[in-house]
Amino acid sequence: MKQGKIIRIVSNQYMILTNEGKQLPSLAMGKLRKGVSPVVGDNVLYDVEDDRGLIQEVLPRKNYLVRPLIANIDQAVVVMSMVKPNFSYTLVDQLIFLICCQNIEPVLLITKVDLVEDKNEIAQIVTEYESSGYQVFTTGKNDSKETITKIMKDKITVLTGQSGVGKSSLLNRIDSSFELQTQEISKALGRGKHTTRHVQLYEVAGGWIADTPGFSLLDFSNIDSSVLRESIIDFHKAGECRFRDCSHVNEPGCKVKELVSLGQISRVRYENYLQVLPMCDQVKEWEK
């Protein structure tokens, strides 16, 4: 059997990207119905018959999202503008927390920096996140697309961020064919592209990007509080607290609280963590 990656699903029709870089129309074999259903981003084993792939097995995933329905994402780029709408630490941190809980690397991309007169404000935000271990990039209307292209290269990426921050215009600036690609697939389906089971990865800037933004719903109810505190990058530098199950709230001997008080862990991130914590562990027993 050969190995490839699913880059598009329309109803029960699959498109596999082969290891040779070719696109192969494929079908999922019946035995898969009893196991893991293939989704976009899955690495699969397949046979070839009459110039069509026959998917035999879905290989283990490193991560998985429900919205969009996609697996094996390398990074989620949080796109946040400086103005119109204004930069929000709370929203950025909540998105970062959700991303990290799904075992996906977060990348912060700050747009519309050309509209800000006080450049110290931008520098302060960049320092706030870079010093905590996050990748941060900035871009303005007339900036080169080289930096953004570097972010996307050789990665499977999902974009997230509130409406109006410039996600679509950003992609079209990187690759003018992106909008054309999305329009063509919508036309080919003969209807709105999300009214059928359609998810697709598009080749952009030497990488692949999902056609819909991920993490569009800030829902922590399905997140285990222990997963949340273990996933926040800022807290990793604290090492072990006095108690293994320390929630970093009121426990004595908490290293996280100690480093927050010393300014070695971001107080902003810690306070946003405290806001999110009560939202976790809300899944009812019958839903588990």
N, C-alpha and C positions, 0 to 999 in steps of 0.2 A: 504493500500500500504506500501511497504518497502522502506528503503532508502539505497543507496549505492553510490559508486564513480566509474566513468568510468576511467579505466586505460589503455585501448587500443582500437583503432579504425582501422579496416582494411576494406576499402570500406564502405559498409553499415552494417558491423558486429561489434558489440560492446562487450567489456568485462567489466563486473561490478565487483568491489570488494565489497562484502557484508559486513555488520557490524559484521558478524561472521568470517570474514577473508577468505571467500571462493571466488573463481572466477566463475562468472556465465555468460556464453554466452548469449547475449541479442540482441533484435531488437528495433529500435525506432518506436513508433506508428505513423501512418499517420498524426494525428492531430498536431504533433510537427512541421511538415513542414511549418505550417502557423505561427509558433512562433520562439523561439530560437532553433537553431540547436545544438544538444549536441556535445561537444568537450571533449577531454581528460582532466581529472581533475574536470569535472563537478560533482556536487552532484545531484543525481536524485532520483525521486520516481518511483518505478516500481512494477509491478505484476509479478507473476510466473505462467507459463502455460506450461505443458509438459517439465519440467526441463529447461526452457528457460525464461529469463527475458523479460518483455515487458515494455519499458521505457515510462512512461506516462507524466512526467513533469521534467523540468530542474529547479533546485532551484537557487535563486539569487546568482550571482558571486561576489566575493570580488575584483577580477581583471581578466584581460584577455589579452593574447598575440596573435598576428597573426603569428609570427615566433619564435618558433614553435607554432602551433595552440593548445593552452592549457589554462586552466582557474584555478583559485584558487591556484596560486603559493605562497608558504610561503616565499621563498627567492631566490635571484639570486646571485650566487657566482662568483665574478669577479676574475678569475685566471690570475695572472700577474707574470712573472718571473723577477728575478733580473738581469739576463744576458741571452743573446742568445735566445730571444731578450731582450734588456735592458728595465728596468722599465720605464714606461711613465706615468707621472702625468696627462698629457693631456688626454690620452686614458682612463685611469682609471676613471678620473672625468667625462668624457663624458658618459661612461657606467653607472656610478653611477647616473648621472642626469636622464638618460633614465629610469633606474630601478625605481627610486623614483617617477618619473612622472606616472608610471603605478601602483603605490600603492603597490610596492613590496619591501621587506627589502633587502638592499644590504649587502653583506659580502665580504670582501677582503681577498683573499688567495694568499700569496706571495710564489712562488716556487723557487727552485734552490738556496736557501740561502747558501748551502754548497759550492757553487762555488765563493762566495764573500769573499775576504780576510779582507776587512774593515767592521767589524761588526757594527761600528758606523753608517754606511750608511743605514743599515737595520733598526737599532734602530730609526734613524731620520724619516724614512718613516712610521714606525709603530706609532711613537708618533704623526706625522702629522695627521694621520687619526683617531687614537683613541681619541685624544684630541678634535676632532670635533664631536665625537659621533658615529663613525663607528666601527663595529666589524672587527678586523684584526687578521689573523692567518698566521704563517710562517711554511714552511716545506722544508726539504732537502732530498736528496737521501736515507740517512740511518736513518731518523727520524721515530719515532713510528707513526703508522697510527691512534692512539687513538684520537688525536686532531681532525683530519679530520673526523673521524667516528662520533665524537660528533657533528660536524657541521651538518651532514646529518640526524641524528637520528630524527625520528618522523616529518620530514619536506618533503614537495614537493619542489624540487630544480631544477633550471635550471643553467647550467654553461655557462659562457661567458668569452671571452678573446681572444687575437690574436693568430694566428697559431704558434705552436712551444713552447708554454708556459708549455705544459705537461698535458693537461686536460685528454687525454685518458689514459696515463700511470698512472696518479693520481687515476683514477677510478679503473683501474685494480689492483693497489696496495692495494686499500681499499677492493676490492672484486674481486678476480680472476675470478669469474663466470660471471662478467659483459660482457666481450668480447664474451664469449661463448653464453650468452643470445642473444646478438645482432646478432651474426652469425647464430644462430638457427632460429631466426625470419626471417632473410633475406632468408635463405634456404627454409623455409616453404612457403614464398611468391613466390619463384621460380624466383625472379628477384631482381633488386636493390631495397632496402627497401623503397626508397623515390619516386619510379615511380608510386606508387598507393597512395591512401589516407591512409597513415599509420603514426600514431603517437602513441607512447607508453610510459608509465611510467614503469621503472624498479626498482625492490626492491634492494636497495643498502644500506648497513650499517644501517639497521633499519629504513630507510626512502625510499622515492621514487624520482627518478630523470628522467627528460625527456631525450629521446634518441637522441635529437639534441640540439645543443647550441642555446640559445635565444639571441636576440639583436645582430644578426650577421651583421646588417646594421645600421650604425650610422646615422640615419635619424631623424632630428628634425623638418622637415617641417610640420608634423602633430601635433606638440606639441604647445599648447597655451602658450604664454610667461608668462601669469599669473600663469598657472599651474606649469611651470618650477620654478619660483622664490618662490612659496609657497611650493614646494616639496623638495628643497635643505635643508638638515638637518642642515648644518652649519648656515643657516640664522635664524633658529627658536629661537636661543638665543637672537636675537635682539628685539623680540616682535614687537610692532606696530611702523611704521615710521610715520612721520608727515602727509603724504598723504597715504590714504588707497591703492591706485593703484600705489604706488611708485615702479619704475623699478630698483631702487638701482644703478642708473647710474649718473644722473646729478641733481636730485631733492634735494632741501634744506631740512634739518631736517631728513636725511636718517640715521636711526640707524645702518643699515648694514654697510654703508661706515664708520660710526663713529667707530664701533667695529673692522673693518678691520684696520683702522689707529692705533687703540690701541693694535693691535695684538691679540684680543680676537676672531676674526674670521679669518680663514686661508686666507691669501692673494693669495696663489696658487689657492685655490678653487674659490675665487672671480674673479680672472683674467680669469680662464677657463670658468666661468659663462658668463663673458663679451664676450668671443669669441663665445660662443654657442648662445647667445641671438638673434643676427641678423638672425640666421638660422630658428627661430621659426616663426609661423604665416604665413607660405607660402602656405597653402592650398587654392586653387582657389575656388571662390564662387560656381562654378558648381559641385565641388567635395564635398561640405559640405552636 
